[in-house]
């Protein structure tokens, strides 16, 4: 039993990572600083933010045409950073990504890198996503969270998709229709046989422009309703 103690302790430390705010260095740090500058320059005039990893950051590349057409006049800010896991988003939220702003809606899609890197259990990934939602609510109580399911990954059926489905089922419990709206849209990226087309995700993970159009179309009715509701409250 004594010999097992260090091993057990190591597992406990590892298990805390998904909910432990963690800083990243290199270009990720520069991206974080750039986001904070955009937020600061807005002088509080932000009504919509997208929070996530490379799939969210991709609104600035493959998704740019869709973003410009739909969110360009929405005082929207992209808070996505490639490679981020839940613990990295938690650190960014604690270090300026929402400083001085009260967005009406925060669109959140995070957790796939916790799955893909294989460092967290399914329960730990769930805890990480829930922690992100809670932190947004703590920092900006007036912001409504539009929580999306973790998108499917892999060209065909696989173990990761099974884990993602279990997490998404549990995340649905966060939906209260007021402070948190849970909207599962992952199915829009699938073909009828359950596969993911290269035309939507070339690497079965990141979206093409067509994929971003599907994302937009899937959330737009809900998002427009949420933004309109918030406008009426003002």
N, C-alpha and C positions, 0 to 999 in steps of 0.2 A: 504493500500500500504506500509506503514512504517513497518508493521509487517512482510511483505513478504521479506523485504530487506536482512536480515541475511540468509534466505533460498536461495535466488537468488545468493548471494555472495558465499555461500557454494558450489552451483552447479558450479559456474565459477571456483572455486579453484579445485574441483574434475575433471572438464573437462580438466584442464591443466596437469594432472598427466601423461598422455600417452606420452607427449613430454617434460616433465620435468625430466632431469637426476636425478636418484634416486639410492643411494647406498644401498646395502644389507649387513647384518652382518652375523655372524656365519660361517658355512662351505662355504657359498656362497662367503664370503670375502676371505677365504683361497683358494678356487678354482680360484678366480680372480687373486690373487697373484701368484698362480702356473702358470696360463696362461701367465702372464706378464714375469715370469722367463723363460718360454719356448721361448717366443718371444725374450727376451734379449739374451738368449744363442744362438739363431739362427744367431746373428750378421748380421741381414738384409737379410739372405738367405731364405726367405719364398716366394714362388710363388703362394700359394693357401691357403685361409682361409675359414672356414665354420663358419658362425655367426648365433647364435640362442639360443634356450632354451634346455630343456631336450631331445627333439627329435634329436637335433643336437649333444648334449653331448653323446647320445646313440651310436654314431659311435665308442665310446670307449668301449662299452659293447656288446650288441647284434649285432651291426654293425661292430665290430672289424675285423672279417674275410674278409669282403668286403673292408673295409678301407685299411687293410694291403696289399691286392692284387692289389688295384687300386690306392691308394694315398700314400702308404708307401714310394715310391721313388719319390714323387712329391714335397718334401719340403713343406708339407701341415701341417697346424696347426688347431686344433679344438678349436674354441672360443665359444662353447656352454656351458651354465650353466642352470641346471635344475630349472624350476620355473620362469625364467626370463620373464619379459614383455618388451615392447619397451623402457620404461623409464629406466630400468636397463641396457639394452644394450647401451643406450646413455651414461649412466654414465661410463660404462666400456670403451667405446671408448674414452671418455675424460680422462681416467685415465690409459692409458698404453697398452691397448690390441693391438694397431697398432703402438706403439712407435718404431721408428727405422726401420720399415719394409715398403716395398712397394709391396704388393702382386700383381701379375698380375690379379688375379680374386678373388673376394670375393663372396662366395655363401651365400645368405641371405634367411632365412626362420624364421620369427618371427611374433608374434601377437596372437597365439592361446590362450596364457594365459591371454591376455587382454580380450578375449572373454569369456574364461572359468570362470574367477573370477567375471565376471558380473559387473565390476566397471567402464567400459567405454562404451560410445555409439559407434555405428558402425562408425560414422564419426571420432570419436576420435581415434579409433584403426587405421583407414586409415592414419590419421595425424601422428600417432606414427611410423608406418612403413615407411612412406615417410620421416620422420625426421631421421630415422636410415640411410636410403640410402643417404640422403643429408650430414649427418655427415661423413660417409665414404668418400664421394667425397671431402669434405673439408679437411679431414685429409690426404687423399692419392689420389690426383687428377689423378694419372696415373693408378689407379686400376679400372678395369671394374667390375661392380656389376652384378652378375647373380642372379637376384631377382626371387625367387620361390613364387608361390601362397601359401597362408596359407592352410595347408593340411586339408581335411575333418575330422571331429571328431564326434563320436557317431555311434553306430552300424547301425542305419537306418536314414531315413530322419528326420530332426529335425530343430528347429528354428535356432540354432547356425550355422548349415550348410548354411542356407539361408543368414545369416549375413556375413558369410565367403565368400560366392559367390559374394555378393555385393561389399565387400572390394576388392576381387581379380579382379573384373571387372574394378574397378577404378584404381587399381595398374597397370593394363595393359597400362594405359595412360603414365606411366613413361618410357616405352620402347622406346629407340631411336636407338637401334642396335649398339651403339658405347660405351657410358659410362654406359648405363643400358640396360641389356637384360632381359626382363621379360619372364619367361618360366613356364607356368601352367602345373603341372604334377600330381595334386591331384587325377585325375581320375584313375591313375594307381593303386591306393590302393583300388579301389572299385570293387565289383563284378557286374555282368550284371544287377542285380536287384537293384543296388544302395547301397547294404549293404556293411559293412566292415567285412571281415572274421577274426576270432580270430587267424588264421594262419598268418595274416599280421599285425594286431593290436590286441593283446590279450585283452586290455582294451578299444579298439576302439579309441585309441589316440597314444600310443607309439608303435614303430615298432619292429617286430621280425627281425631275420637275413634275412629272405625271404623278408621282407618289405624293408630293407636297400638295398637288391639286386635290387628290383624294383626301388628304388630311384636312385641308381647308373645308372642303365640301361636307365632310363628316361632322365637323364641329360648328360650322357657321350658324345654323339655325339656333343652336343652344347659346352660342357666344353672343349673337346679336340680341337674343332675348335677355341674357344676363346684363349686357351693357345698357340696354334700354331700361331695365328694371332699376339699375343703379342710377341712371340719369333722373328717373322719376323721383328718387329718394332725395336728390339734391335740392 
